[in-house]
Amino acid sequence: MTSIYLDHAATTPMHPSVIEVVAAEMANTFGNPSSIHTFGRQAHRKIENVRQVVAESLHVKPHEIIFNSGGTEGDNTAIIETALSKKEQGMHLITTAIEHPAVLETMKYLETLGFEVTYLPVDETGQLSVEKLKQELREDTTLVSVMYGNNEIGNLLPIKEIGLLLKEHPAVFHTDAVQAYGSEQIAPHELGIDLLSISAHKINGPKGVGFLYKNDALSLPSFLHGGEQEEKRRAGTENVAGIVGLGKAVELLTDDEKKRRHEAYVDYQKLILTKLDQAAVAYQINGAPENKLAHILNVRFPEVSSDLLLMHLDLQGVAISTGSACTAGTVEPSHVLEAMYGKGHPAIKESVRISFGLGTNREQIEEFTDILIQTIQRLKAS
């Protein structure tokens, strides 16, 4: 049976080299990094080595990296602790309508505590207006949280422009860069980013580990309370094996590797769309094709139910998705597509996300597109 995985935006397979170092750490480095004996010091050294590797990938200081359990914890820490620690200065927060649920649900929680949240709209291509953000900024705005790249449609948000805008404003700037870190060259200091969230499982690392970049100039209370790990910034015994796996995944993402993947993914997208055109299959690309992450292609097939299409593809061994994995298993429509087209628009139930990654090759894309075309034609015929 065919087995083609094209849902890398949801999660990625661990790289064989990552699996190797994680297994070795689990077998050999079992000391508590907070212990002062040899076993503890060995574990602590491993963590600090990875902190250096991660910091170099962002051109920041090692001290500005806080290891945690992943993107959701990073988003919650950045947003909640910034909001609470600055509530005397103001209780207005700004985000976008197309953020990951880890951001949107956190904002909703803060609304129950009395905070006012502005959810910036996007246009039909998923583009965000920096001018609109400028209009919504107020004296009591203490935090702006805008994702780096969207996980459903792939759009890159205007992070550099927002960073420049906020240079003249005291609001803290947070970005969820979980989906973009594996492909984009990101330098927080240059971009004016104060807080940035990353998850290892999006870059062929282990699940359940990630980090939060925090600008040294920003004072942020700990989100978790307990021990004095991570220099009192994140309590809890560190996941040494996971952190080492994260470090290996980051090491493998060299500039040359990112460039190679980008070129391959652009080629895969062109191949899919060319074959759809040749087969006269009607489709519409969701998002802004000229300003997006190369590994995500979100496509609408008019008059074809996305749920039905996914089910038929899955029966043939092909895995794609309708959007964010964090809302999978529910009948809730995509909030990203709703923000773009409005509630009830037919595109919301006729769109699928195809995403590439480690292990994807041109032969798979050829086979996948043939299966996709045949499946759509059958569904339309019935």
N, C-alpha and C positions, 0 to 999 in steps of 0.2 A: 504493500500500500504506500502511496505517496506520503511524504512527511516534509512539509514546507512550513517553517516558522517565520512569519512576517509580522510579529507583534513586539518588536524590540523596544518600542516606546513605552510598553507596559513594564517589561523587565527583560534583561539580557542574560544569555547563558554565561556562566563563569568561564573565563579564559583558562585553558589547561594549565598555564603557568601559575595562574592565581590559585587554582585548586591545589596545585603542588605545594605552594608555600603555606597555604592555610592548613593543609593536612600536616605539614612538618611542624608548624607552630603548635597545633593542637597536641601533637605527640611529644614535643620537646620543651616548649616554653609554657610551663603551667604555673609559674610563680605569680603572685599578686604584685602588680607594678608598684603598689604602695608599700610593700615590705622592704626592709632595709638590708636583708640578707642577699646572698649571691643570686638566688633564684629570682627574687623580686627586682634586683637591679638589672638583671638580664632582660626581663620583660619590659622594664621601664626604658631601657636603651632602644629596644625595638620600636616602641611607640614614638620616641623622640626622633628616631631616624626617619620614620614615615612622616612625622610632622614637618620635617625639613623638605622632604620630597613634595608633599602637597603644597607647602608654602611656595616653593620654587615654581610650581605649575601656575600659580596665580600672581607671581612676582610680589609676594607679601612677606611679612616677617613670620617665622615659625610660631611665635607667641600669639599671633592673631588667628590661629587654627584651634578650634575646640572640637574634639571628636565626640560623636554622639551616635544615636541609633538610626539616623537617616533624615530624609527630607522633611517628613512630617514633624519630627521633634525640632528640627532646625527652624522651620517656619513658625511653629508655636512659640519657641523660645524667643525668636527675634521680635515677633509681633506683640505677644502678651507682655513680655518683660519691658519692652520699649514703651508700650502704652501705659502700663501701670507706673513705671518709674518716672514718667513725664506728665502724669495727669494734672499736676499742679500748674504746668505750663499751658495745658490745653487738652481737650478730649475729642479732637477731630482727627480722623484717620482717612487716608485715601488709598484705594486699590482699584482693580479693574474688574469688570463683569466676567472676564474669561480666565480668572486665576484657577489654579488647582484647588480642589476641595480643602486641602490642608491649610490654605490661606483663607478661603471664603468662609469655611465653618468656624475658623478662629475669629474672624471679624464678627461673625454673627454672635459668637459667645461674648465678645467685648461689648456688643450692643446691649446685651442683657445687663451689663454692668453700668450702663449709662453713657457709653461712648457713642459718638455720632460717626457713621462711616459713609463716605461717598464712594459709590461704585461707578467708575468711569465707563461709559459706553464705548463700543467699537463700531466701525462701519461694516458694510456687507462683505468686505474682504478681510475683516478681523483686525484692521489697522486702528491704532490708538492715536488720538490727537494730543500732542504735547501742549498745544494752545488751550485745549479744553482742561487739561491738568492745571495749567497756569491760572486759568480762571477760577478753578475750584480751591486753589491754595488760599489758606487764611492764616491769620496771626496765631490762631490756636491749633493749627495743624501740626502734629508732632511726629507723624510717621507717614511715609509713602511706600507702599509695597506693590511692585510691578514685576511680573515674571520676566525672565530673560528670553525664553522661547516657549511658545505654547505647546503643550503636550498632545493636543488633539489635531490642530490644523498646522502646526509647525511654525507659525509666524514668529519672526524675531521682533521684539518690542523695542521702542526707541530709548534704550537704556542710556546711551551716551548723552543724548539730548536732555533726558530727565536729570541726569547727574549734573549737567551744566546749569540747568534751571535751579536746582536745589542748592547750588553753591551760594546763592543769594538768599537762602531761606534756612532756618535752623532745623527744619524737619529731618528726621533720620530717614535714610534711603535703604530699603531692603529689597533684594531680588531673590526669587526662587529660581535658581539656575540648574535645577536637577536635570532638566531635559537638554540643556544646551552645553553643559560642561564637557561632555564627551566629544564635541565637535568644534566649539568656538574657542578663539583665543580671548581669554577674559583676564583683565587686569583691574581689579577693584579700585586701587588707588588712582589710576588714570581716569577711571569712569565715574569717580565720585560715589562709589557704592560703600555703604557703611556695614551692611550685613548681607551675607550670601549663603544660601543653603544648598547642600550637595548630598546625593545618595549614591552609594557604591554600586548598587545593583543595576543602575542605568548605564554603567561603563564596564560591564563584564566583571564586576567585583561581587563580593558576597552580599546577601540580603541582611538587613538589620544593622547596618553600620553606615556612617556618613560623617559629615563635619559641617560646622558653622564657621564661616569666616566672620570675625568681628574686628573692625578697625580699632586699633589701640587707643585712639582718641575718644572712643565711645565707652562710657561706663554702663554696664549692663548687669543687673542682678542675675544670680543663678536661677534657672528654671526648676531644677531638681535640687532638693535639699537633703543633706546627709553627710557623707565623707568629704574630704578635701581634694578629690581627684580633679585633674585638669586645672590645677592651680585655683581650686575653690570655685571654678566656673561651671562645672557640671559633675554633680555627685554621682557615685556609682562606680563599681569596679570596671575598669576598661575591658572591652572585648579585644584582647591582644591579637588573637588569630584573625579576627575580622578586620582589624585596623591594618595588620600586615598585608592582608589580601587587598584591601583598599589601596595601600601604597604600591603594591605590584601592578594593580590595574592602572594606576596613574602613570607609573613608569612606562608602561606599554603604550600609552597614548602620547607618543612623540609628535612633534609638529609634522614630520613627514608622514606618520601614520594617519593623522587627522586629515591631511591633504589627500592621501590615497583613498581613504574612505569617502571623503566628500566627492571626489571625482567619480568613484564607482557608483555612489548613490544617485548622483545626478544622471548618470548613464542609465541606471535601472528605471528611474522615473520616465525618462525619454522613451525607453524601450516599451514600457507598459502603455504609455499614451499613444505611441505609434501603432502598436498592435490593436489597440481599441479603435483607433481611427480607421485602420485597414479593414477591420471587421464591421465598420459602420455601427459601433455601439455608442449610443448617446451617453454623454457624461459631462460633468461640470466639476472643476477643481475648486475646492473650498479653501479659502485663504488667499494669501498674496504670493503667487509663484516666484516673483522676483525678489522676495525678502523673507526667506524661510530657512528652516533647518533642512538639510538635504535628505535626512533619513526618514522624514515623514511625508506621506502623500495622502491627503484626505480627499476622497472623490465621492460625488453624488451620482447615482445611476437612477434617473427619473423613472418612476412607475415600478421600481424594484424595491421591495421591503429589505432594508439592511439586515434585520433580524433573520429573515428567511434566507437571505444570501449567505450570511455567516454560518447558519446551520448546515446548509447544503455544502459549503466549502469545507466545513469541519468534518463532515462525513466522508469527504474525499482526502482528508489528511492535511488540509491547508488551514493555517491559523492566521487570521487578521482580526480586527476589532471594530467596534463602532465608536470608540473614543477612550476616555480615561478608564483604566482598570479599576480605579478606586470607586467607581460607581457601577461596575459590572455586576450582573446578577439582579439588577433592579430594573423596573420599567420606566425609570426617570429618563426623560429626554436629555440630550446633550445641552448643558447650560451654555457652552461655547457657541454652538450653532444657533441657539435661541437668541443669544446676545447679538449675533450677526444678522439673522433673518427675521427675528420676531417669533413669538410663541405660535405654534400651529402651522408654521411653514412646512410644506411637504419635504423640503431638503433635510429636515431634522430626522426623518424616519427612512431616508433613502441614501444615507451617507455612510461610508466605511473608511477606516484608517488603515493604511498599509505602511509598515515601518520596517526598515532594513537594519542589519547589524552583523555581528560576528557570525560567520558561517554562511551568510547570504552570498550567492554567486549568480552569474548571468544565466547559467543553465536553469537554475531554480526559477528565476524570474520569467524566463521563456515558458517553462512548464506551468507556472502559476497563472500567467496571463492567458494561456490557452484554456486552462480549466475555468478561469473566471469568465471568459467570453462564452464558453459553452454553457456554463451554469446560468448566466444572465439570459442567454437566448432561450434556454429551456423554461426558465421562470416566466419570461414574457409570453412564451407560446402557450403556457398553461393558464 
